[in-house]
Amino acid sequence: MTLTVLVPSSLVREAEDKREATRKLGYVARAATVFRADRLDVFPDREGERRFGGEFVETVLRYAATPPHLRKDLWGRRDELEYAGVLPPLRVPSTTGSESDGSGSLTQGIVTEVGPDGRVRVNCELQHPISLHVPPGMEVREGERVAIRISSREPVRARIVDEPLPGFDVSRTDLEEALGRPDAGVAIATSRFGEALTTTWLPQLASRIEREGATVAFGSPGRGLPEILGVDIDAEGPVEPADGPGFDLWLNTIPRQGSETVRTEEAMFASLASLTLTE
């Protein structure tokens, strides 16, 4: 299954300063890591943005998703990352294999340059960036994470392999594009105006998600998905699946919330904990 999490560019609209905004994004990255999201996409909500918009949100989340040993070389000093030190560690293993420091180890790198003739330049745990061939049928973009199989370090022998990596990828994507992916699975909009998630309904839904995967969308503080998408709220019933750009259901994953508002990172932990249950 593929799990995609969608958050709006207005995600840190209530943050008083850059430090607080960075810390909040760290919790979002932690939630995506804990529940093994494959993608963390930022969709536009320009009307809801304030001081920190989509570029800031994407940059901090991409930095958080970058293996620690690659951050300095890839990111250097950027204004958006002034308070990157407050980000909590994700603890995602970047190297696997029976001999993680020797031949046959699988590590991850970041594509820094896409060149001609099917070659790309990659930063990984080796001392210097390396130029590698892209396997036939595989497409990579600058900034994308790739799996690298290292068979020798002296001399360097390595190749890009089309294998899944731990952690998640970050990008800015329109909502309609994200929901239209072939592997989008069950498209879920989270909102307190959605249908309440109950213990009766959960087993069937969780089983379907385990088979098909899911794309789960969240709103921002004080500006939920109905407002972002211009969906009218009917006081007599929950939001319908037909409302919004292609959702299969609108779901209230915290039907007994005791606070007037639930922060996005809190909603992510609460929602993904239920939706990723297995039989």
N, C-alpha and C positions, 0 to 999 in steps of 0.2 A: 504493500500500500504506500501511497504518497500522501504526506500531510503537508498542506500549505496553509500558512497563517497570513492573513491580510490585516494590516493596520493602516490607519489614515495618516497623511502628512501632518495633520493637526494634533498628533499624538501627545506632544508636550506643550500644548497651548496654554496650560495653566501654570507652567513652571516660572518661578520668579527670576531665575538666573540660569546661566549655562551649566553650572555645577549641578543644580537640581534636575535640569533637563537630561543631563548625561546620566545621572544616577537612575532616573526613571527608565531610560532606554536600556540600562544594564539589567534591570529586572525583567524587561520584555525579552531581552536576549536569553536570560536565564530560563524563562518559561519555555521559550522555543527549544532550548537545549534539553531541558529536563524531559520534555514530552516528545523528543526526537522529531521535531519538525524538519522537513526537507527544504522548505523554502520559507522565507520571511519577506513578504512583499509589502512595499509601501505604496498605497494608492492615493491619488490626489484628492485633497479637500482644502483647496486654496481659500475658500470663504472662511474656514475655521482656523486657519493659521494665524499666529500672532508673531512673536519675535523670532521663533525658531520654526522653520518650515521643512519641506520635504528633503532638500539637499542636506540639511543638518541631520535629520533623522536617519537618512540612508547612510551617510558617512559614518556616524557613530555606530550604527548597527553593523555595518560592514567591518569596521575596525574591531568591534567586539567579536565577530565571527572569525577573524583572522588568527591563525595559530600564533601564540605569543612570540615564538622565535622568528617570525617573519614580519612582525609589525614595524620594527624600526626601519628596515630597509624599504618596505613598501610604502609606508605612510610618511615617514619623516616628521616634520613639524607642520601642523595645520591648525588654523584658528578654531575649527570645529572640535578639535581634540584636546583643547586646553586642559580639560579636567578628565581626561581619559583614565587617570589614575584611580578614580572612584568607581570604575566599572568592576563589578564582581567577576572573579575568574569563572570561566565556563567549564573548565576541567574536561574538555573533549580530547581524547587521545589523538595525536596527530600522526603517530607511527604505530604500525601493527606488524605482527609476524613473529615467528619463533626466535628470530635473531634480529631484534629491532634495530641494532646498530651495525648489522653486518649484511651479508648477501641475502637476497630474497626478501628484504623488508619492503613493506608498502607504506609510503608516506604521502603527504599531500603538499602540493605546491600551488602557487598563484601565478596565473599567466600575466606577464607584464607587457608582452608585445606579441602581436600576431604578424608573422612575416610571410613571404612568398613560399611557394613550393611545399605547402603543408607543414611548415615548421613554425614553432612558437618558442618564445623565450620564457623560462619559468624560474621563479625563485622558490627554493625549497630548503631543506635542512642542510644541503651541501654548502660548502664554503662560498661558492660563486654561483651566479645564475647560469643556467645551462640551456642550450638550444636543443629541442627535441622534435621528432616527427609526431604529427597527430595521427592516430590510427584511422584507417579508411572508414568512412561513414560517420565519424565522430566530429562534431562541430564545437569549437571553443571560442570564447570571447575574452577580450582583455579584462582582467580583474576576476575571472572565473577560477574556482578551485578545481584542480585536477588530481587524480590519483597517479602516483609515480612508483613504479616497481624498480628498486635499486638492486642490481645483481653484483656490482662491484664499486668500491669507492676509490681505489687506487689501482689502475686507472678508473675513471668514472665510467660506469656502464649503467645506463638507466633508460627507461622508456615510459611513456604515458600509456596507461591502461584504462579501459572503459569499465571501471568498477565503482560501486557506491562508496562514498566517503562519510565518515562521521561528521556531525555538525550540520549547519544549514547554509544555504545561499541567500544573499540579500539583493534585491533589485527594486527599482521603482516601476510599477506596472499599473496600467488602467484596470479598473475592477472588471470590466467586461472581458478583457483579454485573459485575466487570471481565471475567471469562471469558465471560459471557453476552452481551456486546455484539455487535451485528450485524457490526461490523468487527473483531472480536477476532482473526480469522485463525487461524493455527496457535498453539495454547496450549501453551507449553513451561515445564516446571518444571526448574530447574537444580539439580543435586545430584551429589555424588560417588558417590551410590548409583544414579544413573541409567545409562542405556545410553551407552556410550562413543561420542563423536562421532569418526568416522574419515574419512579422505580419500575412501574409497569411497562413503560415505553422504552426505557433505556436499553434493556438487553437486545431488543430487535434493532435499534439504531446503532448500538456499538458493534453488533455483529456485521451489519451492513458496511460500516466504516472500515472494519478490519478487512473485509473482502475488497472493497472498491477504493478505499482511501477517502480523503475529505479535504475540502477547502473551507476554512473557518474564518469569517470576517468579524472584526471588532470595531467599535466606534471610539470616540475620543472623550475626554472629560467634559461633561456638560454639553456634549454634542454627540448623541448616539447615531447609529446608522440610519434610522428613519429620517432624522433631520438632515444628515449629510446627503442622503439620496432623494430628499424631497418627498418622502412617503407620508401620506396623511394617516394620522392616528385615529382609529375608531374606538371610542370609549366602550363600545359594547362587545368587543371581541379582539383577539390577537391579530397582528399583522399577517396577511395571507402570503403564501409562497409566490403568487403572481406579482406581488409588490417588489420592486427592485429589479436589478438587471440580471435575472437568471438564477435566483436562489431556489433551492429545492424546499427549504423551510426556514422560517424565522423561529428561533429557539430562545427561550428564557431559561438559562442554565442555573440561575440563582433565584428561584421563584419566591424564596422567603427572605430576600435581602433586608437587612436591618438598617442600612444606611441609605440616605436619599440618592446617592450616586455611588457606583462601583468603579474604581479606577481601572483603566485598561489592563494594566499588568495583573491586577487582582482578578479581573474577569478571565484573563488568559489561564491563570492557574486553576481557577474553579471550573472553567468550561472544559479545558483539555484533560483535566483529571478524570472527568466523567466520560468524555467522548473517546478516549483512548483505552478504555477498559477492554480486557479480553475475556473470552469465555473460559 
